[in-house]
Amino acid sequence: MKRLLRKELLRLIVFTVLGALLGSFWNQSALGAAAVLALLLGQHLWQLQRLARWLQQPNDVPPEANTLWGEVFDGIYHYQRRQKADQQQLSQLLERIQDSSQALRDGVVMIDHNGDLEWWNHAAEKMLGLSAASDRGQPITYLLRHPQFVDYYESQQYLEPLVLPSHITEEHLLEYQITLFGKNERLLLVRDCTKMQRLERMRQDFVANVSHELRTPLTVLSGYLETFSDHAEQLPSHWQRGLTLMSEQSARMEHLVSELLTLSRLETSEFKVEAAPINVAELLAAIRLDALALSEHHQIILDTDEQLYVRGCVNEVRSAFSNLVFNAVQYTPPGSTIELHWYHNQDGAYLEVKDNGPGIDSQHLKFLTQRFYRVDDSRSSQTGGTGLGLAIVKHVMLRHQGRLHISSSARGSCFTCYFPLAQTLQRNAA
C-alpha cells in the first residue's frame, strides 16, 4: 500500500510538471499545471462515484482499476467477504445456542439492560406463561409481580436462588436464579423444584417427628438409669460397668436428639426480621467461662470490640458461637491456645475462633458443615460429638444473612463467622 501511495504521488508530480511544461509554450505554465490537476481530480471523483455505486450493491464484483483505487476496491471486497463469513459463523453459533437452549428442561430468559424480555426458550414459555406475540419487549416485573421477586430482581444480589410458588399453578414451586452479564443485562434461569422441595419437607418432617418421638423413651430410660446409678452399690459388680456405659450412651442420645430438634427448628421456622441487638462481647465472655469449665487445660484468649453489636436471635447466636468454641476445646489437645476475635471492617463484623491444634486435612473442609460428617469417627466417639454442630452454625449464619468460613493448616484451624454490615450496629445505637 505504501508503494502504491508513493507511485501515485510520483504520478501526480510527473503529470503536474508535464502540464506546466506544456503550458510554457503559451507562457501559461500555471494554467497547464492546473489543468492537469483538474483532470486528475476528475479521475479521482469518477473513481469515488464508482466506489459509491458499488457499495450500494456490495454483492457485485469490485470495479476494475490498475492504480491505487484497484487496491482500495480489492481491500474492501476481501474485508466484506471476511465479515460475511464471520457473520455466517456467528449466526450459526447463535442458532446452535438457541437450539440447545430450547432443548433444556429448565427455563431460560434473556433480559436486556432496560429490564425488558428479549428471548426465552420453550420451557420458560410453559412455566411462566409467556407469549411471543404480546410479552416480547415487556418488563419482566410486569409479568412476575410477586413482591419477593421484584425485591430480588432489583437488589442485584443473586448469590442465592429465590424459590416462590408459580403464579400459574400455586401447587408448583419455581426456583429463580439471575446472572448479570454484559451491560447490565440479565439471564434468568427458572427451574421447577416442586419434587425436591417436597422431598426436603418430608426429610425435615421425618427428622423432627422421629426426634420428638425419641425424647419420651429416652427420658424414661435416663430416669431409670439415674435411679439405678443412685443404688449402684447394691447391684452386682459385673452390672455396674454396663450401667455406666448405658448412662453415657443415653446422655449422648439425648444430646443428639436435642441437636436434631435444634437443626430442624432452624430449617423450618422463619427468622424474625425484628431481631434484637446482641451484646456479642458479653456473650463471648460467658461462653469463654463455660469453655474453661469444660477444660481447665486450655488457654482461651478473648479479644472483642465491646462497642460492636449484632442484630439477631440471641439464643441462635449463642448456640452457634458456643458450638465453635466447645469444638475447639474438645478437638485440640490439652495445653492448646484458643483465640476469640470479634471485630469489624467496612464489609461487616467477624468472629474468628482460632486454635493451634493439629489442624484439619483440606480434603475435609468443604464437607464439615454437612450433617453427621466426621473427620475421625473414633475421635468423635471419644468426645461425644454428633456431627451436627457445624451444620447448626451454618444454618444460624444463613438465617442472619451471614456465612461460615473454615480454614485450616498444620498450625491450627480458624472458623470465621461473617455478619453483613446491615446486621451490625454500635453500642450507642443499640
Solvent accessible surface area in square Angstrom, and as a share of the most:
residue,aa,sasa,rsa
1,M,126,0.56
2,K,152,0.65
3,R,153,0.56
4,L,23,0.11
5,L,91,0.45
6,R,152,0.56
7,K,128,0.54
8,E,26,0.11
9,L,106,0.53
10,L,108,0.54
11,R,60,0.22
12,L,67,0.34
13,I,91,0.46
14,V,67,0.38
15,F,85,0.35
16,T,33,0.19
17,V,76,0.44
18,L,98,0.49
19,G,2,0.02
20,A,28,0.21
21,L,103,0.51
22,L,111,0.55
23,G,6,0.06
24,S,49,0.32
25,F,163,0.68
26,W,172,0.61
27,N,137,0.70
28,Q,93,0.41
29,S,48,0.31
30,A,83,0.64
31,L,115,0.57
32,G,14,0.13
33,A,16,0.13
34,A,52,0.41
35,A,52,0.40
36,V,25,0.14
37,L,78,0.39
38,A,62,0.48
39,L,136,0.68
40,L,14,0.07
41,L,109,0.54
42,G,36,0.34
43,Q,62,0.27
44,H,55,0.25
45,L,100,0.50
46,W,136,0.48
47,Q,10,0.05
48,L,86,0.43
49,Q,104,0.46
50,R,40,0.15
51,L,25,0.12
52,A,52,0.40
53,R,131,0.48
54,W,12,0.04
55,L,79,0.39
56,Q,146,0.65
57,Q,113,0.50
58,P,59,0.37
59,N,134,0.69
60,D,69,0.36
61,V,118,0.68
62,P,22,0.14
63,P,28,0.18
64,E,150,0.67
65,A,25,0.19
66,N,157,0.81
67,T,41,0.24
68,L,32,0.16
69,W,35,0.12
70,G,7,0.07
71,E,77,0.35
72,V,45,0.26
73,F,0,0.00
74,D,65,0.34
75,G,41,0.39
76,I,47,0.24
77,Y,52,0.20
78,H,93,0.41
79,Y,118,0.45
80,Q,46,0.21
81,R,146,0.53
82,R,141,0.51
83,Q,71,0.32
84,K,114,0.48
85,A,57,0.44
86,D,70,0.36
87,Q,112,0.50
88,Q,96,0.43
89,Q,124,0.55
90,L,116,0.58
91,S,53,0.34
92,Q,114,0.51
93,L,87,0.43
94,L,100,0.50
95,E,97,0.44
96,R,175,0.64
97,I,91,0.46
98,Q,62,0.27
99,D,97,0.50
100,S,64,0.41
101,S,15,0.09
102,Q,52,0.23
103,A,85,0.66
104,L,92,0.46
105,R,227,0.83
106,D,44,0.23
107,G,0,0.00
108,V,12,0.07
109,V,0,0.00
110,M,66,0.30
111,I,1,0.00
112,D,29,0.15
113,H,107,0.48
114,N,105,0.54
115,G,8,0.08
116,D,31,0.16
117,L,2,0.01
118,E,80,0.36
119,W,39,0.14
120,W,11,0.04
121,N,1,0.00
122,H,121,0.54
123,A,15,0.12
124,A,0,0.00
125,E,68,0.30
126,K,173,0.73
127,M,31,0.14
128,L,6,0.03
129,G,47,0.45
130,L,10,0.05
131,S,47,0.30
132,A,55,0.43
133,A,105,0.81
134,S,72,0.46
135,D,17,0.09
136,R,117,0.43
137,G,42,0.40
138,Q,72,0.32
139,P,36,0.23
140,I,1,0.01
141,T,33,0.19
142,Y,129,0.49
143,L,53,0.26
144,L,9,0.05
145,R,181,0.66
146,H,78,0.35
147,P,94,0.59
148,Q,98,0.43
149,F,1,0.00
150,V,36,0.21
151,D,94,0.49
152,Y,24,0.09
153,Y,18,0.07
154,E,115,0.52
155,S,53,0.34
156,Q,77,0.34
157,Q,126,0.56
158,Y,25,0.09
159,L,159,0.79
160,E,116,0.52
161,P,53,0.33
162,L,27,0.13
163,V,53,0.30
164,L,8,0.04
165,P,66,0.42
166,S,5,0.03
167,H,96,0.43
168,I,94,0.48
169,T,55,0.32
170,E,144,0.65
171,E,131,0.59
172,H,79,0.35
173,L,48,0.24
174,L,3,0.02
175,E,37,0.17
176,Y,6,0.02
177,Q,46,0.21
178,I,2,0.01
179,T,68,0.40
180,L,74,0.37
181,F,79,0.33
182,G,67,0.65
183,K,176,0.75
184,N,72,0.37
185,E,46,0.21
186,R,12,0.04
187,L,53,0.27
188,L,0,0.00
189,L,65,0.32
190,V,0,0.00
191,R,120,0.44
192,D,65,0.34
193,C,8,0.05
194,T,10,0.06
195,K,162,0.69
196,M,132,0.59
197,Q,65,0.29
198,R,135,0.49
199,L,103,0.51
200,E,68,0.30
201,R,126,0.46
202,M,127,0.57
203,R,73,0.27
204,Q,19,0.08
205,D,62,0.32
206,F,136,0.57
207,V,34,0.19
208,A,21,0.16
209,N,89,0.46
210,V,55,0.31
211,S,0,0.00
212,H,106,0.47
213,E,126,0.57
214,L,60,0.30
215,R,125,0.46
216,T,91,0.53
217,P,63,0.39
218,L,14,0.07
219,T,88,0.51
220,V,78,0.45
221,L,101,0.50
222,S,29,0.19
223,G,35,0.34
224,Y,135,0.51
225,L,18,0.09
226,E,118,0.53
227,T,68,0.40
228,F,96,0.40
229,S,50,0.32
230,D,97,0.50
231,H,87,0.39
232,A,27,0.21
233,E,131,0.59
234,Q,133,0.59
235,L,48,0.24
236,P,58,0.37
237,S,92,0.59
238,H,139,0.62
239,W,143,0.50
240,Q,68,0.30
241,R,175,0.64
242,G,30,0.29
243,L,12,0.06
244,T,74,0.43
245,L,77,0.38
246,M,106,0.48
247,S,39,0.25
248,E,95,0.43
249,Q,93,0.41
250,S,11,0.07
251,A,59,0.46
252,R,68,0.25
253,M,74,0.33
254,E,70,0.31
255,H,89,0.40
256,L,41,0.20
257,V,3,0.02
258,S,58,0.38
259,E,18,0.08
260,L,23,0.11
261,L,26,0.13
262,T,32,0.19
263,L,4,0.02
264,S,8,0.05
265,R,108,0.39
266,L,5,0.03
267,E,37,0.17
268,T,58,0.33
269,S,47,0.30
270,E,155,0.69
271,F,42,0.17
272,K,141,0.60
273,V,137,0.79
274,E,141,0.63
275,A,19,0.15
276,A,63,0.49
277,P,62,0.39
278,I,5,0.03
279,N,41,0.21
280,V,0,0.00
281,A,11,0.09
282,E,117,0.53
283,L,14,0.07
284,L,0,0.00
285,A,40,0.31
286,A,50,0.39
287,I,4,0.02
288,R,70,0.26
289,L,114,0.57
290,D,81,0.42
291,A,0,0.00
292,L,49,0.24
293,A,88,0.68
294,L,94,0.47
295,S,20,0.13
296,E,153,0.68
297,H,124,0.56
298,H,17,0.07
299,Q,109,0.48
300,I,4,0.02
301,I,71,0.36
302,L,59,0.29
303,D,78,0.41
304,T,35,0.20
305,D,39,0.20
306,E,105,0.47
307,Q,90,0.40
308,L,2,0.01
309,Y,24,0.09
310,V,0,0.00
311,R,91,0.33
312,G,2,0.02
313,C,46,0.28
314,V,65,0.37
315,N,93,0.48
316,E,5,0.02
317,V,1,0.00
318,R,102,0.37
319,S,31,0.20
320,A,0,0.00
321,F,0,0.00
322,S,19,0.12
323,N,24,0.12
324,L,3,0.01
325,V,0,0.00
326,F,58,0.24
327,N,34,0.18
328,A,7,0.05
329,V,7,0.04
330,Q,69,0.31
331,Y,54,0.21
332,T,13,0.07
333,P,73,0.46
334,P,103,0.65
335,G,61,0.59
336,S,7,0.05
337,T,32,0.18
338,I,0,0.00
339,E,56,0.25
340,L,0,0.00
341,H,38,0.17
342,W,3,0.01
343,Y,83,0.32
344,H,80,0.36
345,N,57,0.29
346,Q,145,0.64
347,D,77,0.40
348,G,0,0.00
349,A,0,0.00
350,Y,33,0.13
351,L,0,0.00
352,E,30,0.13
353,V,1,0.00
354,K,77,0.33
355,D,19,0.10
356,N,84,0.43
357,G,7,0.06
358,P,84,0.53
359,G,23,0.22
360,I,32,0.16
361,D,77,0.40
362,S,84,0.54
363,Q,111,0.50
364,H,35,0.16
365,L,38,0.19
366,K,158,0.67
367,F,70,0.29
368,L,13,0.06
369,T,30,0.17
370,Q,92,0.41
371,R,85,0.31
372,F,98,0.41
373,Y,64,0.24
374,R,73,0.27
375,V,51,0.30
376,D,60,0.31
377,D,97,0.50
378,S,66,0.43
379,R,73,0.27
380,S,8,0.05
381,S,63,0.41
382,Q,151,0.67
383,T,45,0.26
384,G,25,0.24
385,G,12,0.11
386,T,7,0.04
387,G,20,0.19
388,L,0,0.00
389,G,11,0.11
390,L,22,0.11
391,A,1,0.01
392,I,3,0.01
393,V,0,0.00
394,K,79,0.33
395,H,36,0.16
396,V,1,0.01
397,M,1,0.00
398,L,90,0.45
399,R,32,0.12
400,H,0,0.00
401,Q,110,0.49
402,G,7,0.07
403,R,136,0.49
404,L,31,0.15
405,H,110,0.49
406,I,24,0.12
407,S,45,0.29
408,S,28,0.18
409,S,64,0.41
410,A,93,0.72
411,R,213,0.78
412,G,9,0.08
413,S,8,0.05
414,C,22,0.13
415,F,21,0.09
416,T,20,0.12
417,C,0,0.00
418,Y,30,0.11
419,F,1,0.00
420,P,27,0.17
421,L,94,0.47
422,A,84,0.65
423,Q,25,0.11
424,T,17,0.10
425,L,21,0.10
426,Q,73,0.32
427,R,116,0.42
428,N,141,0.72
429,A,75,0.58
430,A,57,0.44
